[in-house]
Each structure stands twice: as C-alpha cells, then as structure tokens.
Amino acid sequence: MARKARIEHGHVVELLTAEPFPEFHPALMWVDASAEVQIGWTYADGCFAAPEPPTAGAIAGGYLAALQEVMDLTARSHGYDDVKSAMSYMQSSIPKFAAEASAMCEWRDAVWRYGLEEMDLIRSGLKPLPALEEFVSAMPQIVWPQGVSLTA
C-alpha cells in the first residue's frame, strides 16, 4: 500500500494510505511518506522533519497563561472586564467594589505565587510536569467578600 502525505506551506496536513493511490487535483501536493511521518511535520527539499519539542519556557508560558485566563474569567463572572479591571476598583467609594477589588488582588498574588513556585519546581526537576487541567485545578481559589453592600 502506498502511504503519502499532503503538503501545504511546507507542513504535512494529511496522510493517506491506499492501493491504488487515488488521483487528486494537481494543485494538491502528495509525496511518498514513511510510516513514521505524522501530521504537523515539516517537509522541505524532499525530507520530512518532526517538529521540535516545545521549550521549557514555552510550556511554562502556556501554563501561566492558563492561570491568567481563569483569573480573567472569574473576574468576568462578577461583572468586571478582567482581573485588571476588577483591581482598578481598589479605591472605589462603593464598599462592595472596593472589597471585591481587594479580594481579587490578594487572589491574584496567591495564584501567581503558586504558578511561579510550581514552575520553578518543575524546571529544577523536583516535580514532574502535571497535566494542564491538574495544574489549573490546583490553583488557589478566590474568597469573595460576603455581606458587603453597595453603600457605606
């Protein structure tokens, strides 16, 4: 059976094994491919290459970005645009907003402390890289202020 890879912009985007190999529009570039070639590999000058594994910095950046996304979603769940918007109410004359901003600020610091300390442990080899979902679910949880009114 013939195994071929379809190439677009120097990358494998599709693999097909067939005998006989069907005819496709000539604009589609199909080349012979060994069993090891995978979608996402590059193809140049007749050679395939596996993608480089992500760097530790790229992995850490993705994990920390996930924490930021959760913080922003949490702020949105309380009517703010994002965590920065929520914290902009620290000096608000409306007690509820000021209290929520303070809680958000304390939580943000706890989340970043957690994320950066965990990444340091992982980079140093003292801890294995957890699944992203596990990493995010272990982040500190916000404690929203209770019983604070809109008026003083």
N, C-alpha and C positions, 0 to 999 in steps of 0.2 A: 504494500500500500504506500502511496505517495503521501508524505507529510509536508505541507507547505505553510508558509507564514505570509500573511498580507502585511505589507509595509506601508505606512503613511508617515511622512515627515521624519523618516529615519527611525521609526519605532514599530515594533510588532504590535498590531492591533487585533489580529485574528489568526487563529490556527485551524487548519482543516486537514484531515486525513481521509483520503478517498482513493478508490481504484475503480475505474479510471478517474483521473482528476478532471473535474468539470471545466468547461470553458467559461471564462468570465470576460467582462468588458476589458479591452486592452488598457484602459486607463487605470485599472487596478493592478498593483504590483504584487505578484505572488512569487516567492522564491522557495527553493528547497530548504527544509529545516529539519535538524536532528530532533530526537525525542526530548532532549534537554531544554530546547528553546521554549521560552514562556512569553505570554503576552506582557508587554512592558519592557522587554529587552530592546536594545538599540541594534540597528543594522547599518553598517557603513562599509564600503569597499569590499563587499562580498562576505563580511564577517559579522557574526552576532556577538553581542556582549551583554552580560547580565548587568542590571543596574547596580550601582554602588550602594552598599548598605548605608542607611542614614547615620549621620554622625551623632555622637552623644549630645552635642549641642542642639541639633535639630530635634532629637527625641525630647530633650528637656523642654525646649521651646514649645513643642506640641502639648506636652503635659501641663505646663504652666498656662498656656493659652486656654486649655480646657477649664482650669480653675477660674480664670478671668471670665469666661463665658458663663459659668454657673453664678458667679457673683453678679454679673450684669442681669442675668435672667431673674435672679432673686430680687434685685432692686426693681426691675420692671413689674414683678408680681405685686409690688406695693405702690405702683403708680409713678415710679421715677424712670427717667430715660436709661440710666445705667448707674453703676456704683459711684462714679464721679459726680453725677448729678445728685444722687442721694446725699453724698457727703457735703455738697455745696450748701446744705441747709443747717450746718453746724451752728451758725449764729442766728438762726431764724428766731423771730419773736413768737412764733407759733410753737408751743411746747411739744406737741406731737411730732412735728417735723424735726425739731432740734434733737429730740430723744432718738428718733429713728436714724438720724444722721450720725449721732454718736455711736449707736449700736452698729451701724454699717461700718464706721471707721475702725472700731475695735475688732469687728469680724474680719474686715479686710486684712488688718495686720496679722491676725491669727492664721488666716488662710495662707498668706504669703510666707509667714514663718514656717508653717507646715510644709508648703510646697518646696521652698528653698532648702530646708533641712533634709527633706526626703531625697531631693535630687543630689545633694552632697553625699548622702549615704550610698546612693546608687552609683554615683560616679566613682566613689572610693572603693567600690566592690564589697562594702559591708552589708548591702541589701540588694536582692535581685530586683530587676525592673518588674513591677506588677502590671497587670492589665490596666489599661487606661480607666476603665469603669471602676476597678477596685481602688485605684489611686484617688479618683474624684470622690467616690463614696466615703472615703476615709477622711476627707477634709473636715475641718471644724464646721459646726452648724451655727447659724446666726441665732441669737436670742433677741427677738423683737421686744421692745418695751411694752408693758401691759398697763392699762389703766391711765394712760396719759391722754389728756383731752386736747382739742384744738385751741382752746382758750386758756389763758393763765389762771 
